[in-house]
Amino acid sequence: MIVAELISVILATYNRADALDAVLRALARQTDRGFEVFVADDGSSAATRLVVESHISRIGVPLKHVWHEDRGFRLAEIRNRAIRACAGVNCVFLDGDCIPRPGFIAAHRRLAESGWFVAGNRALLSRALTEKILRDGLQPELWGVGAFIAARLRGEINRLAPIFSLPLGPLRKRLASQWQGARGSNLAIRKSDLLRVDGFDAAFSGWGLEDSDIIVRLIRSGTRRKDGRFATGVLHLWHPEADRSRLAENQRRLEEIIGADRVRAIKGMSTSNENEGKSDSAPVTARDPKPAASAAVKDS
């Protein structure tokens, strides 16, 4: 009997407990049950821990909470901690405000292939629709095509392509060496390939381009890109624009790696502090919460 490879969903979050609750609910509905979930928590308050704890007994797959102290935007660092802790052969990176539909894990499993990573896409939901979903407990992961067409006509969703599934075959490999456009909010990379490039680079401080950096290094290391569009699309809940004060510096770092021949991160998995925070079903401690407005801004 062939045993399916375990998939590790690494779910990044920061102080958006309501959105995280909706995403975990959607993960509980996956048709493919051969996965585990690691909530990679970039320093949230206790509300996030409580949401994770509330889903442990009902999500139906292993669920762990990896947390570290809030010291600003450290998404690369907390993702690296989750990578180290997970047991999956394939790591699927998902943002804590991106709702997957029931076939999400199954689609990533179908597309998984040695030597390739899979870059998925997303449909952006409007602020009004996002607020209604979270306030009224709506379940857009179960909506049919008609509901999404109606939402598009009302201007509540930016595009329909991520909703549809098409068998693209060889066309999925047409962007094999292109790093542009791939985002960490819906990205699948084999753990062996992540180890070869030493994971995400925590030298990227603040919001922006840490996902582009790892894609550049993966391609340089010999891992190629497969297109996950029309298969793995997710529903991205609205959030305020992130603080981009560090974007220029991150852009400089990205240009530096594009012009170099390096494949390993400067501050990768091998250099992170294993003793900070706790990898468990929930953190032991939590810091004081920040105002809600700043919570969403840090979200990627």
Secondary structure, 3 states (H helix, E strand, C coil): CCCCCCEEEEEEECCCHHHHHHHHHHHCCCCCCCEEEEEEECCCCHHHHHHHHHHHCCCCCCEEEEECCCCCCCHHHHHHHHHHHCCCCEEEEEECCEEECCCHHHHHHHHCCCCEEEECCEEEECHHHHHHHHHHCCCHHHCCHHHHHHHHHCCCECCCHHHCCCCCHHHHHCCCCCCCCCCCCEEEEEHHHHHHCCCCCCCCCCCCCHHHHHHHHHHHHCCEEEECCCCCCEEECCCCCCCCCCHHHHHHHHHHHHCCCCCCCCCCHHHCCCCCCEEECCCCCCCCCCCHHHHHHHCC
